[in-house]
Amino acid sequence: MNHPETKQALRPAKAEYARIATEEAFAPAEMLEMYRKILQGPDPDPGFVSLMGFYMSSQSARARHIIECLQDLGEKRLQHMDEAGIDRQIIALTSPGVQIMDAESAVSFARTANDELAEAVRNHPTRFSGMVAVAPQNPQEAAREIERGIKQLGLTGVIINSHTHGEYLSDQKFWEILEAAEANDAPIYLHPNTPPRNMIQPFLECGLDGAIYGFGVETGMHALRMITAGVFDRFPKLQVILGHMGEALPFWAYRLDYMHRATVVSERYASMKPLKKKPSDYLRENFVITNSGVAWGPAIRFTQDLLGMDRVMYAMDYPYQHAIDEVIALDGLPMSMADKKRFFETNAQRVFRIK
């Protein structure tokens, strides 16, 4: 079944670069069954109900397409990649992954999901790469799984689907995870989740809790919490990937610098301490941005100007956004061929260590 937004008459032309899509999702069937049990349980998380509760129960063409494609790590996915001119996908466990589960289940199923993804990568080594899913609920086990996923399974990054039961990586109890990612030279893709229980109600009231707005607000805040908590002073080599044009943070860079400095000087909050650098410096040195879901030249060019050509790369956001016309539009961006090759291919090869 094809995505209702996909224009099948269009096909991207063969390019002088490989198109590597860096934020592409999957969901094992067993995980969806676990999700159904959570949804049927007492007082499930409202954001989870809004997100996966909808996709798993709706009979709309979009919802059916997404659930079907999430579970496929074979011919259907490859067919859709070929139709869109995508040479390789960097695949990760869909949000909220194991982070909605209890700690014991999350640790166990993260291993299962990583084994399944690693097998798909072995089966299609020139088309698929994968990221390690972890359970932040148990930071020690998450750190171990990062090492196993990178060193034994051959995965090439770490997926964190933003908050875990309303808790953030800015809390030092999670820093063992960050230490393991840095030690294994594994970038963390900080992927959106719906806002947590104590934040979501105003978004739910007007249908803004998902990708239209709530995802970006919540995930951008998570990244900013990491910056202001001093994560990158403690782990200066750690690299974090943000999708959707950096969840708007690049466009706030000037104000973030000004107001962070003003807040620190005023000693307004005990939690807001001086940093070694400006917030925008960490964006330039510790973050890589993808355009997932944003096939819009002005935003891409602005972010390239701010962070540099080596820190902005392509993503499609499959299967949630599978639009072939967007690939064609991005092929036509007014960039030099060298910069276009960085955007589509070589930045991803460097960040994810693709040979």
ROMIDREN-676837 format. One record per residue (C-alpha): x, y, z. Coordinates in nm, 2 decimals, padded with zeros to 4 digits. Layout:
% ROMIDREN-676837
<r><x>X</x><y>Y</y><z>Z</z></r>
...
% end
This chain:
% ROMIDREN-676837
<r><x>00.00</x><y>00.00</y><z>00.00</z></r>
<r><x>00.14</x><y>00.34</y><z>-00.10</z></r>
<r><x>00.13</x><y>00.64</y><z>00.13</z></r>
<r><x>-00.17</x><y>00.86</y><z>00.02</z></r>
<r><x>00.06</x><y>01.16</y><z>-00.01</z></r>
<r><x>00.31</x><y>00.99</y><z>-00.24</z></r>
<r><x>00.29</x><y>01.08</y><z>-00.60</z></r>
<r><x>00.38</x><y>00.76</y><z>-00.78</z></r>
<r><x>00.41</x><y>00.93</y><z>-01.13</z></r>
<r><x>00.72</x><y>01.11</y><z>-01.00</z></r>
<r><x>01.06</x><y>00.96</y><z>-00.98</z></r>
<r><x>01.37</x><y>01.14</y><z>-00.87</z></r>
<r><x>01.64</x><y>01.15</y><z>-01.13</z></r>
<r><x>01.97</x><y>00.96</y><z>-01.08</z></r>
<r><x>02.20</x><y>01.19</y><z>-00.89</z></r>
<r><x>02.58</x><y>01.24</y><z>-00.86</z></r>
<r><x>02.55</x><y>01.16</y><z>-00.49</z></r>
<r><x>02.39</x><y>00.89</y><z>-00.28</z></r>
<r><x>02.07</x><y>00.99</y><z>-00.09</z></r>
<r><x>02.11</x><y>00.87</y><z>00.27</z></r>
<r><x>01.79</x><y>00.92</y><z>00.48</z></r>
<r><x>01.89</x><y>00.95</y><z>00.84</z></r>
<r><x>01.56</x><y>00.95</y><z>01.05</z></r>
<r><x>01.37</x><y>00.64</y><z>00.93</z></r>
<r><x>01.15</x><y>00.44</y><z>01.17</z></r>
<r><x>01.06</x><y>00.08</y><z>01.24</z></r>
<r><x>00.85</x><y>-00.11</y><z>01.49</z></r>
<r><x>00.86</x><y>-00.48</y><z>01.56</z></r>
<r><x>00.52</x><y>-00.65</y><z>01.56</z></r>
<r><x>00.60</x><y>-00.78</y><z>01.92</z></r>
<r><x>00.65</x><y>-00.42</y><z>02.04</z></r>
<r><x>00.31</x><y>-00.31</y><z>01.89</z></r>
<r><x>00.15</x><y>-00.60</y><z>02.09</z></r>
<r><x>00.32</x><y>-00.47</y><z>02.40</z></r>
<r><x>00.18</x><y>-00.12</y><z>02.32</z></r>
<r><x>-00.17</x><y>-00.26</y><z>02.30</z></r>
<r><x>-00.14</x><y>-00.40</y><z>02.65</z></r>
<r><x>-00.02</x><y>-00.07</y><z>02.78</z></r>
<r><x>-00.30</x><y>00.11</y><z>02.61</z></r>
<r><x>-00.55</x><y>-00.13</y><z>02.76</z></r>
<r><x>-00.40</x><y>-00.09</y><z>03.11</z></r>
<r><x>-00.50</x><y>00.15</y><z>03.39</z></r>
<r><x>-00.44</x><y>00.52</y><z>03.32</z></r>
<r><x>-00.20</x><y>00.50</y><z>03.02</z></r>
<r><x>00.01</x><y>00.81</y><z>02.94</z></r>
<r><x>-00.21</x><y>01.06</y><z>02.75</z></r>
<r><x>00.05</x><y>01.14</y><z>02.50</z></r>
<r><x>00.10</x><y>00.77</y><z>02.42</z></r>
<r><x>-00.27</x><y>00.73</y><z>02.38</z></r>
<r><x>-00.28</x><y>01.03</y><z>02.14</z></r>
<r><x>00.02</x><y>00.91</y><z>01.94</z></r>
<r><x>00.03</x><y>00.53</y><z>01.92</z></r>
<r><x>-00.33</x><y>00.48</y><z>02.03</z></r>
<r><x>-00.44</x><y>00.67</y><z>01.72</z></r>
<r><x>-00.21</x><y>00.50</y><z>01.47</z></r>
<r><x>-00.29</x><y>00.16</y><z>01.61</z></r>
<r><x>-00.67</x><y>00.20</y><z>01.60</z></r>
<r><x>-00.74</x><y>00.43</y><z>01.32</z></r>
<r><x>-00.87</x><y>00.29</y><z>00.99</z></r>
<r><x>-00.75</x><y>00.60</y><z>00.79</z></r>
<r><x>-00.53</x><y>00.53</y><z>00.49</z></r>
<r><x>-00.24</x><y>00.72</y><z>00.66</z></r>
<r><x>-00.26</x><y>00.53</y><z>00.98</z></r>
<r><x>-00.28</x><y>00.19</y><z>00.81</z></r>
<r><x>00.01</x><y>00.28</y><z>00.58</z></r>
<r><x>00.23</x><y>00.38</y><z>00.88</z></r>
<r><x>00.16</x><y>00.08</y><z>01.09</z></r>
<r><x>00.22</x><y>-00.16</y><z>00.80</z></r>
<r><x>00.54</x><y>00.01</y><z>00.69</z></r>
<r><x>00.68</x><y>00.04</y><z>01.04</z></r>
<r><x>00.68</x><y>-00.34</y><z>01.07</z></r>
<r><x>00.86</x><y>-00.41</y><z>00.73</z></r>
<r><x>01.24</x><y>-00.44</y><z>00.72</z></r>
<r><x>01.24</x><y>-00.60</y><z>00.38</z></r>
<r><x>01.09</x><y>-00.58</y><z>00.03</z></r>
<r><x>00.82</x><y>-00.32</y><z>00.09</z></r>
<r><x>01.06</x><y>-00.08</y><z>00.25</z></r>
<r><x>01.32</x><y>-00.13</y><z>-00.02</z></r>
<r><x>01.05</x><y>-00.08</y><z>-00.29</z></r>
<r><x>00.95</x><y>00.26</y><z>-00.13</z></r>
<r><x>01.32</x><y>00.35</y><z>-00.11</z></r>
<r><x>01.37</x><y>00.28</y><z>-00.47</z></r>
<r><x>01.06</x><y>00.48</y><z>-00.57</z></r>
<r><x>01.19</x><y>00.78</y><z>-00.38</z></r>
<r><x>01.55</x><y>00.74</y><z>-00.49</z></r>
<r><x>01.68</x><y>00.67</y><z>-00.14</z></r>
<r><x>02.00</x><y>00.47</y><z>-00.15</z></r>
<r><x>02.03</x><y>00.40</y><z>00.22</z></r>
<r><x>01.81</x><y>00.44</y><z>00.53</z></r>
<r><x>01.95</x><y>00.49</y><z>00.89</z></r>
<r><x>01.68</x><y>00.31</y><z>01.08</z></r>
<r><x>01.57</x><y>00.35</y><z>01.44</z></r>
<r><x>01.30</x><y>00.22</y><z>01.67</z></r>
<r><x>01.00</x><y>00.44</y><z>01.64</z></r>
<r><x>00.89</x><y>00.68</y><z>01.92</z></r>
<r><x>00.84</x><y>00.62</y><z>02.21</z></r>
<r><x>01.03</x><y>00.29</y><z>02.16</z></r>
<r><x>01.09</x><y>00.11</y><z>02.49</z></r>
<r><x>01.08</x><y>00.43</y><z>02.69</z></r>
<r><x>00.70</x><y>00.39</y><z>02.76</z></r>
<r><x>00.75</x><y>00.05</y><z>02.92</z></r>
<r><x>00.84</x><y>-00.05</y><z>03.28</z></r>
<r><x>01.22</x><y>-00.07</y><z>03.33</z></r>
<r><x>01.25</x><y>-00.45</y><z>03.32</z></r>
<r><x>01.05</x><y>-00.49</y><z>03.00</z></r>
<r><x>01.23</x><y>-00.20</y><z>02.84</z></r>
<r><x>01.57</x><y>-00.34</y><z>02.90</z></r>
<r><x>01.47</x><y>-00.68</y><z>02.77</z></r>
<r><x>01.29</x><y>-00.56</y><z>02.46</z></r>
<r><x>01.56</x><y>-00.31</y><z>02.36</z></r>
<r><x>01.79</x><y>-00.60</y><z>02.31</z></r>
<r><x>01.53</x><y>-00.79</y><z>02.11</z></r>
<r><x>01.46</x><y>-00.49</y><z>01.89</z></r>
<r><x>01.84</x><y>-00.43</y><z>01.83</z></r>
<r><x>01.89</x><y>-00.79</y><z>01.74</z></r>
<r><x>01.61</x><y>-00.77</y><z>01.48</z></r>
<r><x>01.74</x><y>-00.44</y><z>01.33</z></r>
<r><x>02.09</x><y>-00.57</y><z>01.32</z></r>
<r><x>01.97</x><y>-00.88</y><z>01.13</z></r>
<r><x>01.80</x><y>-00.66</y><z>00.87</z></r>
<r><x>02.12</x><y>-00.46</y><z>00.84</z></r>
<r><x>02.32</x><y>-00.78</y><z>00.78</z></r>
<r><x>02.06</x><y>-00.88</y><z>00.52</z></r>
<r><x>02.08</x><y>-00.55</y><z>00.33</z></r>
<r><x>02.42</x><y>-00.41</y><z>00.42</z></r>
<r><x>02.43</x><y>-00.16</y><z>00.13</z></r>
<r><x>02.08</x><y>-00.03</y><z>00.20</z></r>
<r><x>02.02</x><y>-00.02</y><z>00.57</z></r>
<r><x>02.21</x><y>00.11</y><z>00.87</z></r>
<r><x>02.07</x><y>00.11</y><z>01.23</z></r>
<r><x>02.07</x><y>00.29</y><z>01.56</z></r>
<r><x>02.08</x><y>00.12</y><z>01.90</z></r>
<r><x>01.76</x><y>00.15</y><z>02.11</z></r>
<r><x>01.82</x><y>00.17</y><z>02.49</z></r>
<r><x>01.61</x><y>00.18</y><z>02.80</z></r>
<r><x>01.70</x><y>00.50</y><z>03.00</z></r>
<r><x>01.49</x><y>00.36</y><z>03.28</z></r>
<r><x>01.81</x><y>00.16</y><z>03.37</z></r>
<r><x>02.11</x><y>00.38</y><z>03.28</z></r>
<r><x>02.37</x><y>00.11</y><z>03.36</z></r>
<r><x>02.20</x><y>-00.14</y><z>03.13</z></r>
<r><x>02.15</x><y>00.13</y><z>02.86</z></r>
<r><x>02.52</x><y>00.20</y><z>02.87</z></r>
<r><x>02.59</x><y>-00.17</y><z>02.83</z></r>
<r><x>02.35</x><y>-00.20</y><z>02.54</z></r>
<r><x>02.52</x><y>00.09</y><z>02.36</z></r>
<r><x>02.85</x><y>-00.09</y><z>02.38</z></r>
<r><x>02.69</x><y>-00.42</y><z>02.26</z></r>
<r><x>02.50</x><y>-00.25</y><z>01.98</z></r>
<r><x>02.80</x><y>-00.06</y><z>01.85</z></r>
<r><x>03.08</x><y>-00.32</y><z>01.90</z></r>
<r><x>02.89</x><y>-00.65</y><z>01.85</z></r>
<r><x>02.59</x><y>-00.58</y><z>01.64</z></r>
<r><x>02.75</x><y>-00.32</y><z>01.41</z></r>
<r><x>02.49</x><y>-00.05</y><z>01.47</z></r>
<r><x>02.61</x><y>00.31</y><z>01.42</z></r>
<r><x>02.42</x><y>00.54</y><z>01.65</z></r>
<r><x>02.19</x><y>00.56</y><z>01.95</z></r>
<r><x>01.82</x><y>00.65</y><z>01.94</z></r>
<r><x>01.67</x><y>00.83</y><z>02.24</z></r>
<r><x>01.30</x><y>00.91</y><z>02.19</z></r>
<r><x>01.32</x><y>01.23</y><z>02.41</z></r>
<r><x>01.17</x><y>01.21</y><z>02.76</z></r>
<r><x>01.14</x><y>00.88</y><z>02.95</z></r>
<r><x>00.83</x><y>00.90</y><z>03.18</z></r>
<r><x>00.88</x><y>01.28</y><z>03.20</z></r>
<r><x>01.25</x><y>01.26</y><z>03.28</z></r>
<r><x>01.54</x><y>01.41</y><z>03.07</z></r>
<r><x>01.90</x><y>01.34</y><z>02.99</z></r>
<r><x>01.99</x><y>01.67</y><z>03.16</z></r>
<r><x>01.95</x><y>01.48</y><z>03.49</z></r>
<r><x>02.29</x><y>01.35</y><z>03.60</z></r>
<r><x>02.14</x><y>01.01</y><z>03.68</z></r>
<r><x>02.13</x><y>00.95</y><z>03.30</z></r>
<r><x>02.49</x><y>01.06</y><z>03.23</z></r>
<r><x>02.62</x><y>00.71</y><z>03.23</z></r>
<r><x>02.44</x><y>00.68</y><z>02.90</z></r>
<r><x>02.60</x><y>00.99</y><z>02.76</z></r>
<r><x>02.94</x><y>00.86</y><z>02.88</z></r>
<r><x>02.89</x><y>00.54</y><z>02.69</z></r>
<r><x>02.78</x><y>00.71</y><z>02.37</z></r>
<r><x>03.09</x><y>00.94</y><z>02.38</z></r>
<r><x>03.32</x><y>00.65</y><z>02.46</z></r>
<r><x>03.18</x><y>00.45</y><z>02.16</z></r>
<r><x>03.19</x><y>00.74</y><z>01.92</z></r>
<r><x>02.82</x><y>00.70</y><z>01.88</z></r>
<r><x>02.59</x><y>01.00</y><z>01.80</z></r>
<r><x>02.27</x><y>01.02</y><z>01.99</z></r>
<r><x>01.97</x><y>01.09</y><z>01.78</z></r>
<r><x>01.73</x><y>01.29</y><z>02.01</z></r>
<r><x>01.40</x><y>01.20</y><z>01.85</z></r>
<r><x>01.07</x><y>01.36</y><z>01.94</z></r>
<r><x>00.81</x><y>01.21</y><z>02.18</z></r>
<r><x>00.48</x><y>01.36</y><z>02.28</z></r>
<r><x>00.49</x><y>01.60</y><z>02.57</z></r>
<r><x>00.48</x><y>01.42</y><z>02.91</z></r>
<r><x>00.18</x><y>01.40</y><z>03.13</z></r>
<r><x>00.25</x><y>01.73</y><z>03.32</z></r>
<r><x>00.30</x><y>01.93</y><z>03.00</z></r>
<r><x>00.06</x><y>01.79</y><z>02.74</z></r>
<r><x>-00.29</x><y>01.91</y><z>02.83</z></r>
<r><x>-00.28</x><y>02.25</y><z>02.65</z></r>
<r><x>-00.15</x><y>02.08</y><z>02.34</z></r>
<r><x>-00.42</x><y>01.81</y><z>02.35</z></r>
<r><x>-00.69</x><y>02.06</y><z>02.38</z></r>
<r><x>-00.63</x><y>02.20</y><z>02.03</z></r>
<r><x>-00.47</x><y>01.90</y><z>01.85</z></r>
<r><x>-00.11</x><y>02.04</y><z>01.87</z></r>
<r><x>00.05</x><y>01.76</y><z>02.07</z></r>
<r><x>00.21</x><y>01.57</y><z>01.78</z></r>
<r><x>00.44</x><y>01.65</y><z>01.49</z></r>
<r><x>00.26</x><y>01.97</y><z>01.41</z></r>
<r><x>00.41</x><y>02.15</y><z>01.72</z></r>
<r><x>00.42</x><y>01.95</y><z>02.04</z></r>
<r><x>00.70</x><y>01.72</y><z>01.93</z></r>
<r><x>00.93</x><y>02.01</y><z>01.84</z></r>
<r><x>00.86</x><y>02.21</y><z>02.16</z></r>
<r><x>00.92</x><y>01.91</y><z>02.39</z></r>
<r><x>01.23</x><y>01.78</y><z>02.21</z></r>
<r><x>01.38</x><y>02.13</y><z>02.16</z></r>
<r><x>01.34</x><y>02.19</y><z>02.53</z></r>
<r><x>01.51</x><y>01.85</y><z>02.60</z></r>
<r><x>01.81</x><y>01.95</y><z>02.39</z></r>
<r><x>01.83</x><y>02.29</y><z>02.55</z></r>
<r><x>01.81</x><y>02.14</y><z>02.90</z></r>
<r><x>02.11</x><y>01.93</y><z>02.81</z></r>
<r><x>02.30</x><y>02.24</y><z>02.70</z></r>
<r><x>02.22</x><y>02.45</y><z>03.01</z></r>
<r><x>02.28</x><y>02.16</y><z>03.24</z></r>
<r><x>02.65</x><y>02.15</y><z>03.13</z></r>
<r><x>02.62</x><y>01.81</y><z>02.95</z></r>
<r><x>02.87</x><y>01.92</y><z>02.68</z></r>
<r><x>03.12</x><y>02.07</y><z>02.92</z></r>
<r><x>03.13</x><y>01.73</y><z>03.08</z></r>
<r><x>03.12</x><y>01.53</y><z>02.75</z></r>
<r><x>03.28</x><y>01.76</y><z>02.50</z></r>
<r><x>03.31</x><y>01.50</y><z>02.22</z></r>
<r><x>02.94</x><y>01.39</y><z>02.25</z></r>
<r><x>02.74</x><y>01.45</y><z>01.93</z></r>
<r><x>02.36</x><y>01.48</y><z>01.93</z></r>
<r><x>02.14</x><y>01.48</y><z>01.62</z></r>
<r><x>01.82</x><y>01.68</y><z>01.61</z></r>
<r><x>01.57</x><y>01.64</y><z>01.33</z></r>
<r><x>01.31</x><y>01.88</y><z>01.19</z></r>
<r><x>01.57</x><y>02.16</y><z>01.14</z></r>
<r><x>01.69</x><y>02.13</y><z>01.50</z></r>
<r><x>01.35</x><y>02.15</y><z>01.66</z></r>
<r><x>01.37</x><y>02.53</y><z>01.60</z></r>
<r><x>01.67</x><y>02.59</y><z>01.82</z></r>
<r><x>01.90</x><y>02.73</y><z>01.54</z></r>
<r><x>01.64</x><y>03.00</y><z>01.48</z></r>
<r><x>01.65</x><y>03.09</y><z>01.85</z></r>
<r><x>02.03</x><y>03.10</y><z>01.88</z></r>
<r><x>02.07</x><y>03.47</y><z>01.92</z></r>
<r><x>01.81</x><y>03.49</y><z>02.19</z></r>
<r><x>01.93</x><y>03.18</y><z>02.37</z></r>
<r><x>02.28</x><y>03.33</y><z>02.40</z></r>
<r><x>02.15</x><y>03.67</y><z>02.52</z></r>
<r><x>01.90</x><y>03.54</y><z>02.77</z></r>
<r><x>02.12</x><y>03.26</y><z>02.90</z></r>
<r><x>02.39</x><y>03.51</y><z>02.98</z></r>
<r><x>02.13</x><y>03.75</y><z>03.14</z></r>
<r><x>01.98</x><y>03.47</y><z>03.35</z></r>
<r><x>02.32</x><y>03.35</y><z>03.48</z></r>
<r><x>02.43</x><y>03.70</y><z>03.57</z></r>
<r><x>02.10</x><y>03.77</y><z>03.75</z></r>
<r><x>02.14</x><y>03.45</y><z>03.95</z></r>
<r><x>01.77</x><y>03.39</y><z>03.90</z></r>
<r><x>01.77</x><y>03.01</y><z>03.91</z></r>
<r><x>02.00</x><y>02.78</y><z>04.11</z></r>
<r><x>01.98</x><y>02.53</y><z>03.82</z></r>
<r><x>02.12</x><y>02.79</y><z>03.57</z></r>
<r><x>02.50</x><y>02.79</y><z>03.61</z></r>
<r><x>02.77</x><y>02.94</y><z>03.39</z></r>
<r><x>02.89</x><y>02.74</y><z>03.10</z></r>
<r><x>03.23</x><y>02.73</y><z>02.93</z></r>
<r><x>03.07</x><y>02.85</y><z>02.60</z></r>
<r><x>02.76</x><y>03.02</y><z>02.46</z></r>
<r><x>02.46</x><y>02.79</y><z>02.39</z></r>
<r><x>02.50</x><y>02.86</y><z>02.02</z></r>
<r><x>02.86</x><y>02.73</y><z>02.04</z></r>
<r><x>02.73</x><y>02.40</y><z>02.16</z></r>
<r><x>02.49</x><y>02.39</y><z>01.87</z></r>
<r><x>02.78</x><y>02.45</y><z>01.63</z></r>
<r><x>03.01</x><y>02.20</y><z>01.79</z></r>
<r><x>02.80</x><y>01.92</y><z>01.95</z></r>
<r><x>02.49</x><y>01.91</y><z>01.73</z></r>
<r><x>02.41</x><y>01.78</y><z>01.38</z></r>
<r><x>02.08</x><y>01.88</y><z>01.23</z></r>
<r><x>01.86</x><y>01.69</y><z>00.98</z></r>
<r><x>01.58</x><y>01.83</y><z>00.77</z></r>
<r><x>01.34</x><y>01.54</y><z>00.85</z></r>
<r><x>00.99</x><y>01.65</y><z>00.76</z></r>
<r><x>01.11</x><y>02.00</y><z>00.64</z></r>
<r><x>01.18</x><y>02.01</y><z>00.27</z></r>
<r><x>01.21</x><y>02.38</y><z>00.28</z></r>
<r><x>01.51</x><y>02.55</y><z>00.13</z></r>
<r><x>01.52</x><y>02.87</y><z>00.34</z></r>
<r><x>01.53</x><y>02.68</y><z>00.66</z></r>
<r><x>01.80</x><y>02.45</y><z>00.53</z></r>
<r><x>02.01</x><y>02.73</y><z>00.41</z></r>
<r><x>01.98</x><y>02.93</y><z>00.73</z></r>
<r><x>02.09</x><y>02.63</y><z>00.94</z></r>
<r><x>02.38</x><y>02.56</y><z>00.71</z></r>
<r><x>02.49</x><y>02.92</y><z>00.74</z></r>
<r><x>02.47</x><y>02.90</y><z>01.12</z></r>
<r><x>02.62</x><y>02.56</y><z>01.19</z></r>
<r><x>02.82</x><y>02.50</y><z>00.87</z></r>
<r><x>02.77</x><y>02.27</y><z>00.57</z></r>
<r><x>02.91</x><y>01.97</y><z>00.75</z></r>
<r><x>02.64</x><y>01.98</y><z>01.02</z></r>
<r><x>02.32</x><y>01.96</y><z>00.82</z></r>
<r><x>02.21</x><y>01.64</y><z>00.66</z></r>
<r><x>01.91</x><y>01.48</y><z>00.48</z></r>
<r><x>01.63</x><y>01.28</y><z>00.63</z></r>
<r><x>01.29</x><y>01.18</y><z>00.50</z></r>
<r><x>01.11</x><y>01.07</y><z>00.82</z></r>
<r><x>00.98</x><y>00.74</y><z>00.67</z></r>
<r><x>00.71</x><y>00.62</y><z>00.70</z></r>
<r><x>00.55</x><y>00.91</y><z>00.87</z></r>
<r><x>00.64</x><y>01.15</y><z>00.58</z></r>
<r><x>00.71</x><y>00.96</y><z>00.26</z></r>
<r><x>00.68</x><y>01.23</y><z>-00.01</z></r>
<r><x>00.87</x><y>01.17</y><z>-00.33</z></r>
<r><x>00.81</x><y>01.52</y><z>-00.46</z></r>
<r><x>01.01</x><y>01.64</y><z>-00.16</z></r>
<r><x>01.31</x><y>01.45</y><z>-00.27</z></r>
<r><x>01.28</x><y>01.61</y><z>-00.61</z></r>
<r><x>01.25</x><y>01.95</y><z>-00.46</z></r>
<r><x>01.56</x><y>01.90</y><z>-00.24</z></r>
<r><x>01.75</x><y>01.78</y><z>-00.54</z></r>
<r><x>01.67</x><y>02.12</y><z>-00.70</z></r>
<r><x>01.80</x><y>02.33</y><z>-00.41</z></r>
<r><x>02.04</x><y>02.61</y><z>-00.53</z></r>
<r><x>02.36</x><y>02.45</y><z>-00.38</z></r>
<r><x>02.69</x><y>02.36</y><z>-00.54</z></r>
<r><x>02.72</x><y>01.99</y><z>-00.62</z></r>
<r><x>02.99</x><y>01.96</y><z>-00.35</z></r>
<r><x>02.75</x><y>02.10</y><z>-00.08</z></r>
<r><x>02.46</x><y>01.89</y><z>-00.21</z></r>
<r><x>02.68</x><y>01.58</y><z>-00.18</z></r>
<r><x>02.76</x><y>01.68</y><z>00.18</z></r>
<r><x>02.39</x><y>01.73</y><z>00.26</z></r>
<r><x>02.27</x><y>01.40</y><z>00.11</z></r>
<r><x>02.56</x><y>01.17</y><z>00.15</z></r>
<r><x>02.90</x><y>01.25</y><z>00.31</z></r>
<r><x>02.78</x><y>01.41</y><z>00.63</z></r>
<r><x>02.58</x><y>01.10</y><z>00.71</z></r>
<r><x>02.87</x><y>00.88</y><z>00.62</z></r>
<r><x>03.09</x><y>01.07</y><z>00.86</z></r>
<r><x>02.84</x><y>01.09</y><z>01.15</z></r>
<r><x>02.73</x><y>00.73</y><z>01.13</z></r>
<r><x>03.07</x><y>00.59</y><z>01.02</z></r>
<r><x>02.94</x><y>00.44</y><z>00.70</z></r>
<r><x>03.21</x><y>00.30</y><z>00.48</z></r>
% end
